[in-house]
């Protein structure tokens, strides 16, 4: 499930006076919180009661797992305003001005395709076939038959992820020619996630290798 929020953007992310629509997966956040709680509970127990190499192995595993779980569950988000689309994926942050967007595509995943042919998946707006089926059922149930037996279709029902993509397409169509919507695509690697995870993996590998 994806939930759009309207929140102020940090000063370094948007121009003054600009506000972002923020799209995040509530299911992903909930799952991440549960996983981190389980990892923390098991990890603390092993650190406190473990013997020999167990506390060191546990610490290395925590340094590896916590950033990875956070990256794939809590971190993903899409920020959209009148000038650009900013996609925060597990290991990258992609900033795409509206003028650089060729299309926003939905299939088995939601993607932004740039004018130079690059594709970037929107991790925080996952496609749910189950949600699409539920939306179709709601629309079918909302159909109303008149006195003559003719059935009037109900208002279109959309899955939340599909509605989020509709919102982004409207913004892309409305703002491609604005001055702030011009520019080049920028991609930044999330070293704040990759660094700790890599360090944990290296330490864990060394501990396992030395026996």
DRENBA-468664 format. One record per residue (C-alpha): residue number from 1; y negated, x negated, z. Coordinates in steps of 0.1 Angstrom, whole numbers, plus 5000, padded with zeros to 4 digits. Layout:
@seq->NUM	c2->Y	c1->X	c3->Z
...
This chain:
@seq->1	c2->5000	c1->5000	c3->5000
@seq->2	c2->4966	c1->4986	c3->4990
@seq->3	c2->4935	c1->4996	c3->5010
@seq->4	c2->4900	c1->4991	c3->4996
@seq->5	c2->4873	c1->4984	c3->5021
@seq->6	c2->4836	c1->4981	c3->5016
@seq->7	c2->4825	c1->4951	c3->5037
@seq->8	c2->4797	c1->4926	c3->5036
@seq->9	c2->4807	c1->4893	c3->5020
@seq->10	c2->4802	c1->4859	c3->5036
@seq->11	c2->4769	c1->4843	c3->5025
@seq->12	c2->4787	c1->4816	c3->5005
@seq->13	c2->4808	c1->4841	c3->4985
@seq->14	c2->4782	c1->4865	c3->4971
@seq->15	c2->4745	c1->4865	c3->4962
@seq->16	c2->4721	c1->4880	c3->4987
@seq->17	c2->4722	c1->4918	c3->4988
@seq->18	c2->4756	c1->4920	c3->4971
@seq->19	c2->4785	c1->4937	c3->4988
@seq->20	c2->4821	c1->4933	c3->4980
@seq->21	c2->4848	c1->4959	c3->4976
@seq->22	c2->4878	c1->4943	c3->4993
@seq->23	c2->4914	c1->4952	c3->4983
@seq->24	c2->4942	c1->4941	c3->5006
@seq->25	c2->4978	c1->4952	c3->5010
@seq->26	c2->4982	c1->4970	c3->5044
@seq->27	c2->5020	c1->4968	c3->5041
@seq->28	c2->5018	c1->4930	c3->5035
@seq->29	c2->4995	c1->4926	c3->5065
@seq->30	c2->5018	c1->4946	c3->5087
@seq->31	c2->5048	c1->4927	c3->5076
@seq->32	c2->5030	c1->4894	c3->5081
@seq->33	c2->5021	c1->4903	c3->5117
@seq->34	c2->5057	c1->4913	c3->5125
@seq->35	c2->5071	c1->4881	c3->5109
@seq->36	c2->5046	c1->4859	c3->5127
@seq->37	c2->5053	c1->4876	c3->5160
@seq->38	c2->5091	c1->4870	c3->5156
@seq->39	c2->5085	c1->4833	c3->5145
@seq->40	c2->5062	c1->4828	c3->5175
@seq->41	c2->5086	c1->4843	c3->5200
@seq->42	c2->5116	c1->4823	c3->5187
@seq->43	c2->5096	c1->4792	c3->5183
@seq->44	c2->5080	c1->4792	c3->5218
@seq->45	c2->5115	c1->4800	c3->5233
@seq->46	c2->5130	c1->4770	c3->5215
@seq->47	c2->5101	c1->4747	c3->5225
@seq->48	c2->5103	c1->4756	c3->5261
@seq->49	c2->5141	c1->4758	c3->5266
@seq->50	c2->5154	c1->4735	c3->5238
@seq->51	c2->5170	c1->4702	c3->5244
@seq->52	c2->5171	c1->4669	c3->5225
@seq->53	c2->5156	c1->4671	c3->5190
@seq->54	c2->5154	c1->4709	c3->5191
@seq->55	c2->5118	c1->4711	c3->5203
@seq->56	c2->5107	c1->4686	c3->5175
@seq->57	c2->5127	c1->4705	c3->5149
@seq->58	c2->5111	c1->4737	c3->5160
@seq->59	c2->5076	c1->4723	c3->5160
@seq->60	c2->5081	c1->4710	c3->5124
@seq->61	c2->5095	c1->4744	c3->5113
@seq->62	c2->5065	c1->4762	c3->5129
@seq->63	c2->5041	c1->4740	c3->5111
@seq->64	c2->5059	c1->4748	c3->5078
@seq->65	c2->5065	c1->4785	c3->5083
@seq->66	c2->5033	c1->4798	c3->5099
@seq->67	c2->5010	c1->4787	c3->5070
@seq->68	c2->5035	c1->4800	c3->5044
@seq->69	c2->5040	c1->4834	c3->5060
@seq->70	c2->5003	c1->4838	c3->5065
@seq->71	c2->4996	c1->4827	c3->5029
@seq->72	c2->5019	c1->4853	c3->5014
@seq->73	c2->5011	c1->4882	c3->5037
@seq->74	c2->4977	c1->4880	c3->5055
@seq->75	c2->4958	c1->4858	c3->5031
@seq->76	c2->4959	c1->4877	c3->4997
@seq->77	c2->4928	c1->4898	c3->4989
@seq->78	c2->4907	c1->4908	c3->4960
@seq->79	c2->4869	c1->4908	c3->4963
@seq->80	c2->4848	c1->4926	c3->4937
@seq->81	c2->4811	c1->4931	c3->4934
@seq->82	c2->4786	c1->4937	c3->4906
@seq->83	c2->4789	c1->4901	c3->4893
@seq->84	c2->4824	c1->4889	c3->4896
@seq->85	c2->4860	c1->4893	c3->4907
@seq->86	c2->4873	c1->4869	c3->4933
@seq->87	c2->4910	c1->4867	c3->4937
@seq->88	c2->4924	c1->4851	c3->4969
@seq->89	c2->4961	c1->4844	c3->4962
@seq->90	c2->4985	c1->4825	c3->4985
@seq->91	c2->4977	c1->4790	c3->4971
@seq->92	c2->4946	c1->4795	c3->4950
@seq->93	c2->4912	c1->4812	c3->4949
@seq->94	c2->4901	c1->4824	c3->4914
@seq->95	c2->4866	c1->4835	c3->4907
@seq->96	c2->4862	c1->4854	c3->4874
@seq->97	c2->4828	c1->4866	c3->4862
@seq->98	c2->4830	c1->4901	c3->4846
@seq->99	c2->4820	c1->4887	c3->4813
@seq->100	c2->4851	c1->4864	c3->4813
@seq->101	c2->4876	c1->4892	c3->4818
@seq->102	c2->4895	c1->4903	c3->4787
@seq->103	c2->4916	c1->4930	c3->4805
@seq->104	c2->4930	c1->4941	c3->4838
@seq->105	c2->4967	c1->4947	c3->4831
@seq->106	c2->4992	c1->4968	c3->4851
@seq->107	c2->5030	c1->4966	c3->4846
@seq->108	c2->5055	c1->4953	c3->4870
@seq->109	c2->5026	c1->4933	c3->4885
@seq->110	c2->4988	c1->4937	c3->4884
@seq->111	c2->4970	c1->4909	c3->4865
@seq->112	c2->4936	c1->4898	c3->4854
@seq->113	c2->4936	c1->4883	c3->4819
@seq->114	c2->4906	c1->4861	c3->4810
@seq->115	c2->4890	c1->4858	c3->4776
@seq->116	c2->4906	c1->4823	c3->4771
@seq->117	c2->4941	c1->4838	c3->4776
@seq->118	c2->4947	c1->4827	c3->4812
@seq->119	c2->4966	c1->4852	c3->4835
@seq->120	c2->4962	c1->4855	c3->4872
@seq->121	c2->4983	c1->4878	c3->4893
@seq->122	c2->4966	c1->4900	c3->4919
@seq->123	c2->4989	c1->4894	c3->4949
@seq->124	c2->4970	c1->4918	c3->4972
@seq->125	c2->4975	c1->4947	c3->4948
@seq->126	c2->5012	c1->4949	c3->4944
@seq->127	c2->5028	c1->4974	c3->4921
@seq->128	c2->5050	c1->5000	c3->4938
@seq->129	c2->5072	c1->5021	c3->4915
@seq->130	c2->5080	c1->5043	c3->4946
@seq->131	c2->5043	c1->5050	c3->4951
@seq->132	c2->5040	c1->5059	c3->4914
@seq->133	c2->5069	c1->5083	c3->4917
@seq->134	c2->5054	c1->5099	c3->4948
@seq->135	c2->5021	c1->5104	c3->4930
@seq->136	c2->5038	c1->5120	c3->4901
@seq->137	c2->5056	c1->5144	c3->4924
@seq->138	c2->5024	c1->5153	c3->4942
@seq->139	c2->5008	c1->5160	c3->4908
@seq->140	c2->5037	c1->5182	c3->4897
@seq->141	c2->5036	c1->5202	c3->4930
@seq->142	c2->4999	c1->5207	c3->4925
@seq->143	c2->5003	c1->5224	c3->4892
@seq->144	c2->4993	c1->5261	c3->4894
@seq->145	c2->5006	c1->5290	c3->4873
@seq->146	c2->4981	c1->5317	c3->4864
@seq->147	c2->4988	c1->5355	c3->4861
@seq->148	c2->4999	c1->5350	c3->4825
@seq->149	c2->5025	c1->5324	c3->4834
@seq->150	c2->5006	c1->5295	c3->4820
@seq->151	c2->5007	c1->5264	c3->4842
@seq->152	c2->4974	c1->5246	c3->4848
@seq->153	c2->4979	c1->5209	c3->4855
@seq->154	c2->4968	c1->5195	c3->4888
@seq->155	c2->4942	c1->5168	c3->4891
@seq->156	c2->4957	c1->5134	c3->4883
@seq->157	c2->4974	c1->5118	c3->4913
@seq->158	c2->4974	c1->5080	c3->4913
@seq->159	c2->4993	c1->5055	c3->4934
@seq->160	c2->4969	c1->5034	c3->4955
@seq->161	c2->4975	c1->5002	c3->4936
@seq->162	c2->4968	c1->5021	c3->4903
@seq->163	c2->4937	c1->5036	c3->4917
@seq->164	c2->4925	c1->5001	c3->4928
@seq->165	c2->4930	c1->4988	c3->4893
@seq->166	c2->4911	c1->5018	c3->4879
@seq->167	c2->4882	c1->5009	c3->4902
@seq->168	c2->4883	c1->4973	c3->4890
@seq->169	c2->4883	c1->4983	c3->4854
@seq->170	c2->4853	c1->5005	c3->4860
@seq->171	c2->4834	c1->4976	c3->4875
@seq->172	c2->4845	c1->4953	c3->4846
@seq->173	c2->4832	c1->4979	c3->4820
@seq->174	c2->4800	c1->4985	c3->4839
@seq->175	c2->4788	c1->4949	c3->4845
@seq->176	c2->4800	c1->4925	c3->4818
@seq->177	c2->4765	c1->4921	c3->4803
@seq->178	c2->4746	c1->4916	c3->4836
@seq->179	c2->4730	c1->4882	c3->4842
@seq->180	c2->4751	c1->4877	c3->4873
@seq->181	c2->4782	c1->4886	c3->4855
@seq->182	c2->4780	c1->4856	c3->4832
@seq->183	c2->4797	c1->4822	c3->4838
@seq->184	c2->4830	c1->4804	c3->4837
@seq->185	c2->4862	c1->4810	c3->4856
@seq->186	c2->4867	c1->4787	c3->4886
@seq->187	c2->4900	c1->4779	c3->4903
@seq->188	c2->4903	c1->4763	c3->4937
@seq->189	c2->4936	c1->4752	c3->4953
@seq->190	c2->4940	c1->4763	c3->4990
@seq->191	c2->4946	c1->4729	c3->5005
@seq->192	c2->4941	c1->4744	c3->5040
@seq->193	c2->4974	c1->4762	c3->5034
@seq->194	c2->4992	c1->4737	c3->5014
@seq->195	c2->4984	c1->4707	c3->5036
@seq->196	c2->4999	c1->4719	c3->5069
@seq->197	c2->5029	c1->4734	c3->5051
@seq->198	c2->5036	c1->4701	c3->5033
@seq->199	c2->5032	c1->4682	c3->5065
@seq->200	c2->5057	c1->4704	c3->5083
@seq->201	c2->5082	c1->4702	c3->5054
@seq->202	c2->5080	c1->4663	c3->5054
@seq->203	c2->5084	c1->4661	c3->5092
@seq->204	c2->5113	c1->4685	c3->5091
@seq->205	c2->5130	c1->4666	c3->5063
@seq->206	c2->5126	c1->4633	c3->5081
@seq->207	c2->5140	c1->4648	c3->5114
@seq->208	c2->5170	c1->4663	c3->5095
@seq->209	c2->5176	c1->4630	c3->5076
@seq->210	c2->5177	c1->4608	c3->5106
@seq->211	c2->5202	c1->4631	c3->5123
